[in-house]
Amino acid sequence: MIESERELSAMVQELWDNDVNRLRPGKDYRISLQGKAGDNMADNDNDGAGYPLFKFVDEKIFQKETFLAFISLLDNYVSDTGEPEIVTPEEVAENHKFLDSIVKTPTMKIAHKYLVEKKLSPQDETQFKEQLYRIWFELYARKGSSRPDSSGFEHVFVGETRGGRTVIGFHNWIQLYLQEKLGHIDYKGYSVNTNSPHPDENKHILALQFSWKNGIKPKGSIFIGVSPEFEFALYTLCFLSSPNERVKVQFSFYDVEIVCHHYNQKHIGTTYPVLLKYQKNT
């Protein structure tokens, strides 16, 4: 592990240790992994799961300020790429309210302090929020579109569809849970390859396959049970501090690769975790 990855790992461990709003597996939520997803998405017999992924989530956590502000943003987007996004003044206000709520949390304060020390973010909180807004909420034209139809936030946390048949992005467990509850998600099973560890219902990272609306996500990877501020802090940290689009970090029980694609070096194109292995101390 190179020095920059060691340093980033220490920061991510600090974020993890201070994620006070993280849910506890088996207590605050329960998932049901069921079977391995099939490789052929066109074959309905390949569905490795007959039941939803989420068996239970204690929704009291959704009343916490950052969760409330985050959930209010999830219905502000048109999922199909190519459809220009119209952002209303109310939605802009909701974006700012979310940023106001997360910069007060321990995880974002830790991330902000580190980024200021590295001269990657302004010390002034208002200017820092402007930087976060630009990275996550400013619209840009995704591939194949001529008009601004996407943002980092929409892609990563809400999900998009391409051509009505393919789900792109959608790397957030809260959106997954809420959409599954509404009947819009069909969980198809967990995803593993020859090198990846077998998933664990009591761990916080999962690779999976699902359909959403009429589209298919052949393989997605998400954190489960973490707070919105943890993901926002982690991904912002990786985006600003690493020029590489893949960075390895070790924290808690996990060896993880954080994939973070930049869009024009100004915005997040996509970002998500890939579980490489569990640490030996599990």
C-alpha positions as CSV (number, residue, x, y, z in Angstrom):
1,M,0.0,0.0,0.0
2,I,1.5,3.3,-1.1
3,E,1.9,6.2,1.4
4,S,-1.0,8.3,0.0
5,E,-3.3,5.3,0.4
6,R,-2.1,4.7,3.9
7,E,-2.8,8.4,4.8
8,L,-6.2,8.3,3.2
9,S,-7.0,5.0,5.0
10,A,-6.3,6.6,8.3
11,M,-8.7,9.5,7.4
12,V,-11.4,7.0,6.3
13,Q,-11.0,5.1,9.6
14,E,-11.5,8.4,11.4
15,L,-14.6,9.1,9.4
16,W,-15.9,5.6,10.1
17,D,-15.2,5.9,13.9
18,N,-17.1,9.2,14.0
19,D,-20.1,8.1,11.9
20,V,-22.4,8.4,14.9
21,N,-25.6,7.9,12.8
22,R,-24.5,4.6,11.2
23,L,-27.1,1.8,11.7
24,R,-26.2,-1.5,13.3
25,P,-26.7,-4.7,11.2
26,G,-29.1,-7.1,12.8
27,K,-30.4,-4.4,15.2
28,D,-31.3,-1.3,13.3
29,Y,-31.8,-3.1,10.0
30,R,-31.7,-6.7,8.6
31,I,-31.1,-7.8,5.1
32,S,-31.7,-11.1,3.4
33,L,-28.9,-12.0,0.9
34,Q,-30.6,-15.1,-0.5
35,G,-28.9,-16.5,-3.6
36,K,-26.3,-15.4,-6.1
37,A,-27.6,-13.4,-9.0
38,G,-27.4,-15.0,-12.4
39,D,-25.2,-13.8,-15.2
40,N,-27.9,-13.6,-17.9
41,M,-30.2,-10.7,-17.1
42,A,-32.6,-11.6,-19.8
43,D,-33.4,-14.9,-18.1
44,N,-36.0,-14.5,-15.4
45,D,-35.2,-18.0,-14.1
46,N,-31.8,-16.6,-13.1
47,D,-33.3,-14.5,-10.3
48,G,-31.3,-15.6,-7.2
49,A,-33.7,-13.9,-4.7
50,G,-37.5,-14.5,-4.3
51,Y,-37.8,-11.9,-1.5
52,P,-36.8,-8.3,-1.0
53,L,-33.3,-7.5,0.2
54,F,-34.4,-5.5,3.2
55,K,-36.3,-7.4,5.9
56,F,-36.4,-4.6,8.3
57,V,-35.2,-1.0,8.8
58,D,-35.8,1.0,11.9
59,E,-37.1,4.2,10.2
60,K,-36.7,6.3,13.4
61,I,-33.2,7.0,12.1
62,F,-34.8,8.7,9.0
63,Q,-36.1,11.5,11.4
64,K,-32.5,12.6,12.1
65,E,-31.6,15.9,10.4
66,T,-29.2,14.6,7.8
67,F,-31.4,11.7,6.8
68,L,-34.5,13.9,6.5
69,A,-32.6,16.4,4.4
70,F,-31.1,13.7,2.2
71,I,-34.4,11.9,1.6
72,S,-36.1,15.2,0.6
73,L,-33.6,15.3,-2.4
74,L,-34.4,11.9,-3.8
75,D,-37.6,12.9,-5.6
76,N,-36.1,16.0,-7.3
77,Y,-34.8,14.2,-10.5
78,V,-35.9,12.8,-13.8
79,S,-34.2,9.4,-14.0
80,D,-33.8,9.1,-17.8
81,T,-30.5,10.5,-19.1
82,G,-31.1,12.8,-22.1
83,E,-34.0,14.4,-20.3
84,P,-32.8,17.9,-19.2
85,E,-33.1,18.5,-15.5
86,I,-35.2,21.5,-14.4
87,V,-34.1,22.7,-11.0
88,T,-36.7,24.7,-9.1
89,P,-35.8,27.3,-6.5
90,E,-37.4,24.9,-3.9
91,E,-35.0,22.2,-5.0
92,V,-32.0,24.5,-4.8
93,A,-33.1,25.4,-1.2
94,E,-33.3,21.7,-0.4
95,N,-29.8,21.1,-1.7
96,H,-28.5,23.9,0.5
97,K,-30.4,22.6,3.5
98,F,-28.8,19.2,3.0
99,L,-25.3,20.7,2.8
100,D,-26.0,22.9,5.9
101,S,-27.0,19.8,7.8
102,I,-24.0,17.6,6.9
103,V,-21.2,20.2,7.4
104,K,-22.2,20.3,11.1
105,T,-21.6,16.5,11.5
106,P,-18.4,15.0,13.0
107,T,-17.5,13.2,9.7
108,M,-17.8,16.2,7.5
109,K,-15.9,18.4,10.0
110,I,-13.0,15.8,10.0
111,A,-13.0,15.7,6.1
112,H,-13.1,19.5,5.9
113,K,-10.2,20.0,8.3
114,Y,-8.1,17.5,6.4
115,L,-8.9,19.1,3.0
116,V,-8.1,22.6,4.4
117,E,-4.7,21.2,5.7
118,K,-4.0,19.8,2.2
119,K,-5.0,23.1,0.6
120,L,-7.7,21.3,-1.4
121,S,-10.7,23.2,0.2
122,P,-11.3,26.7,1.5
123,Q,-11.4,27.1,5.3
124,D,-14.4,29.3,5.2
125,E,-17.5,27.2,5.7
126,T,-19.7,29.1,3.2
127,Q,-17.0,28.7,0.5
128,F,-16.6,25.0,1.4
129,K,-20.3,24.5,0.9
130,E,-20.1,26.3,-2.5
131,Q,-17.3,23.9,-3.4
132,L,-19.5,20.9,-2.4
133,Y,-22.4,22.3,-4.4
134,R,-20.2,22.5,-7.5
135,I,-18.9,19.0,-7.1
136,W,-22.2,17.3,-6.4
137,F,-25.1,19.4,-7.6
138,E,-24.1,21.4,-10.6
139,L,-25.6,19.9,-13.7
140,Y,-23.7,18.6,-16.7
141,A,-24.4,16.7,-19.9
142,R,-23.8,13.0,-19.4
143,K,-22.5,11.0,-22.4
144,G,-24.8,11.1,-25.4
145,S,-26.7,14.2,-24.2
146,S,-26.3,17.7,-25.4
147,R,-28.1,19.3,-22.5
148,P,-27.4,19.3,-18.8
149,D,-29.2,16.2,-17.6
150,S,-27.2,14.8,-14.7
151,S,-25.3,15.6,-11.6
152,G,-22.9,13.7,-9.3
153,F,-25.6,13.6,-6.6
154,E,-28.3,12.3,-9.0
155,H,-26.1,9.6,-10.5
156,V,-24.6,8.3,-7.3
157,F,-27.4,8.6,-4.7
158,V,-30.6,8.6,-6.8
159,G,-29.8,6.5,-9.9
160,E,-30.5,7.1,-13.6
161,T,-31.7,5.1,-16.5
162,R,-30.2,5.1,-20.0
163,G,-32.5,4.3,-22.9
164,G,-35.1,3.1,-20.4
165,R,-33.5,-0.3,-20.1
166,T,-30.2,0.2,-18.2
167,V,-29.8,1.5,-14.7
168,I,-26.6,3.6,-14.2
169,G,-25.3,4.9,-10.9
170,F,-27.7,4.2,-8.0
171,H,-25.1,3.4,-5.2
172,N,-27.1,4.3,-2.1
173,W,-28.8,2.0,0.3
174,I,-31.5,4.5,1.5
175,Q,-32.7,5.1,-2.0
176,L,-32.6,1.3,-2.6
177,Y,-34.6,0.6,0.6
178,L,-37.2,3.3,-0.1
179,Q,-37.7,2.3,-3.8
180,E,-37.9,-1.4,-2.8
181,K,-40.6,-0.5,-0.2
182,L,-42.6,1.2,-3.0
183,G,-42.3,-1.9,-5.2
184,H,-40.0,-0.3,-7.8
185,I,-37.0,-2.5,-7.0
186,D,-36.7,-6.2,-7.7
187,Y,-33.6,-7.5,-5.9
188,K,-32.0,-10.3,-8.0
189,G,-29.4,-11.6,-5.6
190,Y,-25.8,-10.8,-4.6
191,S,-22.9,-10.5,-7.0
192,V,-19.5,-12.2,-6.5
193,N,-16.6,-13.0,-8.8
194,T,-13.7,-15.4,-8.4
195,N,-11.7,-12.8,-6.4
196,S,-14.3,-11.1,-4.3
197,P,-15.3,-12.4,-0.8
198,H,-18.6,-13.9,-0.1
199,P,-21.0,-11.2,1.2
200,D,-22.0,-11.1,4.8
201,E,-25.4,-9.8,6.1
202,N,-23.7,-8.3,9.1
203,K,-21.2,-6.3,7.0
204,H,-21.7,-2.8,5.5
205,I,-20.7,-3.4,1.8
206,L,-22.6,-5.4,-0.8
207,A,-22.4,-6.0,-4.5
208,L,-25.8,-6.9,-5.9
209,Q,-28.0,-7.1,-9.0
210,F,-31.5,-5.5,-9.2
211,S,-34.0,-4.1,-11.6
212,W,-35.5,-0.6,-11.1
213,K,-38.6,0.5,-12.8
214,N,-38.1,-1.0,-16.3
215,G,-34.3,-1.0,-16.2
216,I,-31.6,-3.4,-15.1
217,K,-28.6,-2.9,-12.9
218,P,-26.4,-5.9,-13.8
219,K,-24.0,-5.2,-11.0
220,G,-24.0,-2.5,-8.4
221,S,-22.0,-1.9,-5.3
222,I,-23.1,-0.1,-2.2
223,F,-22.5,0.7,1.4
224,I,-25.4,-0.4,3.7
225,G,-26.4,1.2,6.9
226,V,-24.0,4.1,6.8
227,S,-25.1,7.7,7.1
228,P,-25.4,10.1,4.2
229,E,-22.7,12.3,5.7
230,F,-20.2,9.4,5.8
231,E,-20.6,8.7,2.1
232,F,-20.6,12.4,1.2
233,A,-17.4,12.9,3.3
234,L,-15.7,9.8,2.0
235,Y,-16.4,10.4,-1.7
236,T,-15.6,14.1,-1.5
237,L,-12.3,13.2,0.2
238,C,-11.4,10.7,-2.6
239,F,-12.5,13.1,-5.4
240,L,-10.4,16.0,-4.1
241,S,-7.3,14.3,-2.7
242,S,-6.7,11.6,-5.3
243,P,-5.9,12.1,-9.0
244,N,-6.5,8.3,-9.5
245,E,-10.0,7.1,-10.4
246,R,-9.4,4.0,-8.2
247,V,-8.0,4.3,-4.7
248,K,-7.5,1.5,-2.2
249,V,-8.3,2.1,1.4
250,Q,-8.3,-0.1,4.5
251,F,-10.7,0.7,7.5
252,S,-12.6,-1.3,10.1
253,F,-13.1,-4.8,8.7
254,Y,-12.7,-3.8,5.0
255,D,-10.1,-3.6,2.2
256,V,-12.0,-1.5,-0.3
257,E,-11.3,0.2,-3.6
258,I,-13.2,3.4,-4.0
259,V,-13.9,4.1,-7.7
260,C,-14.3,7.8,-8.3
261,H,-14.6,9.0,-11.9
262,H,-14.2,12.8,-12.4
263,Y,-16.2,14.7,-14.9
264,N,-14.1,17.6,-16.4
265,Q,-12.2,17.6,-13.2
266,K,-15.0,19.7,-11.7
267,H,-17.7,17.3,-10.9
268,I,-18.2,13.7,-9.7
269,G,-19.1,11.4,-12.6
270,T,-19.7,8.4,-10.5
271,T,-18.3,6.9,-7.2
272,Y,-18.8,3.7,-5.3
273,P,-17.1,1.1,-3.1
274,V,-15.7,-2.2,-4.3
275,L,-15.0,-4.7,-1.6
276,L,-11.7,-6.4,-2.1
277,K,-11.5,-8.5,1.0
278,Y,-12.4,-8.6,4.7
279,Q,-9.6,-7.8,7.1
280,K,-8.3,-10.8,9.1
281,N,-9.6,-9.4,12.4
282,T,-13.3,-10.0,11.5
